[in-house]
Amino acid sequence: MRVRCLEQLEHLLTRFLGEVQFGLRPLPQIFEKLGSQPGGEGFFLAAQEMSLKDGRTAKSCFCSAIETSYPLLHQEDKEPVLSLGEGLGTCDHDTQCRLIESAIKELSEKRRLAEEYAAKNGKLYQGLGITGGLFLILILI
């Protein structure tokens, strides 16, 4: 699940980069569009929080939405996306694009590490589950 969530976030950030590079829409509209994609709950929530216009910054809305919307991710997995929030609405166009590209690269590395971890430990957990099931059968007999 963690690997899939990281893949979805990576895909969403790639689309976000395209929207920032070639689109002229404001952030809430971009986030709303990204929120309709698979795994885009955090972006949709950020768009909703931004539309409230309660005086909160784009960074605050984005970071709180990411924190609450992706509970399956470890905190270190969220860091690249949260660091992206630092520049939202405060940096120029080129700097925002570089921040997004950097976050995509970091997420890609996190995804690769998560895939290695899943491959290494997946068989271990499967073996433990089978052994535990057999042990339970022996106890019940």
C-alpha positions as semicolon CSV with decimal commas, in nm:
position;residue;x (nm);y (nm);z (nm)
1;M;0,000;0,000;0,000
2;R;0,281;0,239;0,087
3;V;0,448;0,188;-0,251
4;R;0,120;0,245;-0,434
5;C;0,053;0,562;-0,236
6;L;0,401;0,694;-0,319
7;E;0,347;0,612;-0,687
8;Q;0,019;0,803;-0,688
9;L;0,176;1,103;-0,516
10;E;0,463;1,101;-0,764
11;H;0,216;1,095;-1,053
12;L;0,012;1,377;-0,899
13;L;0,321;1,593;-0,852
14;T;0,418;1,534;-1,215
15;R;0,074;1,655;-1,320
16;F;0,105;1,946;-1,078
17;L;0,435;2,042;-1,243
18;G;0,266;2,039;-1,584
19;E;-0,016;2,258;-1,457
20;V;0,225;2,509;-1,305
21;Q;0,447;2,514;-1,615
22;F;0,177;2,545;-1,877
23;G;-0,143;2,646;-1,702
24;L;-0,248;2,983;-1,575
25;R;-0,498;2,869;-1,316
26;P;-0,481;2,958;-0,947
27;L;-0,365;2,695;-0,697
28;P;-0,711;2,605;-0,561
29;Q;-0,832;2,519;-0,912
30;I;-0,520;2,315;-0,985
31;F;-0,556;2,130;-0,654
32;E;-0,923;2,064;-0,720
33;K;-0,838;1,909;-1,058
34;L;-0,560;1,697;-0,903
35;G;-0,798;1,597;-0,624
36;S;-1,020;1,420;-0,873
37;Q;-0,732;1,183;-0,964
38;P;-0,668;0,853;-0,782
39;G;-0,483;0,926;-0,458
40;G;-0,555;1,298;-0,482
41;E;-0,750;1,333;-0,158
42;G;-0,486;1,559;-0,007
43;F;-0,498;1,799;-0,300
44;F;-0,877;1,810;-0,294
45;L;-0,874;1,882;0,080
46;A;-0,614;2,155;0,025
47;A;-0,837;2,312;-0,241
48;Q;-1,133;2,307;-0,003
49;E;-0,929;2,463;0,278
50;M;-0,797;2,735;0,046
51;S;-1,146;2,819;-0,076
52;L;-1,258;2,893;0,282
53;K;-1,052;3,214;0,271
54;D;-1,009;3,216;0,645
55;G;-0,673;3,393;0,633
56;R;-0,460;3,080;0,623
57;T;-0,167;3,065;0,384
58;A;-0,141;2,823;0,094
59;K;0,143;2,652;0,281
60;S;-0,069;2,600;0,590
61;C;-0,366;2,461;0,395
62;F;-0,149;2,235;0,180
63;C;0,061;2,095;0,464
64;S;-0,234;2,021;0,692
65;A;-0,420;1,852;0,405
66;I;-0,121;1,633;0,319
67;E;-0,066;1,537;0,684
68;T;-0,427;1,425;0,732
69;S;-0,490;1,266;0,391
70;Y;-0,203;1,020;0,369
71;P;-0,196;0,818;0,693
72;L;-0,029;0,515;0,528
73;L;0,287;0,710;0,455
74;H;0,568;0,744;0,702
75;Q;0,660;1,097;0,806
76;E;0,985;1,081;0,607
77;D;0,781;0,988;0,298
78;K;0,571;1,302;0,337
79;E;0,871;1,533;0,382
80;P;0,936;1,601;0,010
81;V;0,572;1,697;-0,042
82;L;0,558;1,903;0,277
83;S;0,877;2,087;0,181
84;L;0,708;2,173;-0,146
85;G;0,442;2,353;0,056
86;E;0,707;2,600;0,176
87;G;0,721;2,768;-0,165
88;L;0,353;2,761;-0,257
89;G;0,227;3,109;-0,331
90;T;0,550;3,275;-0,215
91;C;0,804;3,185;-0,486
92;D;0,826;3,285;-0,849
93;H;0,724;3,052;-1,130
94;D;1,070;2,904;-1,198
95;T;1,143;2,842;-0,831
96;Q;0,810;2,665;-0,784
97;C;0,886;2,442;-1,083
98;R;1,229;2,355;-0,939
99;L;1,072;2,279;-0,600
100;I;0,818;2,046;-0,761
101;E;1,088;1,872;-0,968
102;S;1,297;1,824;-0,655
103;A;0,999;1,678;-0,467
104;I;0,931;1,438;-0,756
105;K;1,293;1,316;-0,750
106;E;1,285;1,266;-0,374
107;L;0,953;1,080;-0,391
108;S;1,092;0,859;-0,665
109;E;1,384;0,766;-0,440
110;K;1,149;0,703;-0,144
111;R;0,933;0,481;-0,366
112;R;1,238;0,283;-0,480
113;L;1,344;0,228;-0,119
114;A;0,990;0,126;-0,022
115;E;0,981;-0,126;-0,308
116;E;1,311;-0,276;-0,192
117;Y;1,182;-0,296;0,166
118;A;0,858;-0,461;0,054
119;A;1,044;-0,713;-0,161
120;K;1,287;-0,795;0,119
121;N;1,037;-0,821;0,403
122;G;0,726;-0,932;0,215
123;K;0,833;-1,295;0,210
124;L;0,925;-1,277;0,577
125;Y;0,579;-1,153;0,674
126;Q;0,413;-1,409;0,449
127;G;0,617;-1,688;0,607
128;L;0,531;-1,564;0,957
129;G;0,163;-1,559;0,867
130;I;0,170;-1,915;0,735
131;T;0,368;-2,037;1,035
132;G;0,130;-1,863;1,274
133;G;-0,168;-2,018;1,099
134;L;-0,018;-2,366;1,118
135;F;0,064;-2,313;1,485
136;L;-0,295;-2,209;1,553
137;I;-0,423;-2,520;1,374
138;L;-0,196;-2,740;1,589
139;I;-0,323;-2,575;1,908
140;L;-0,686;-2,623;1,805
141;I;-0,634;-2,992;1,724
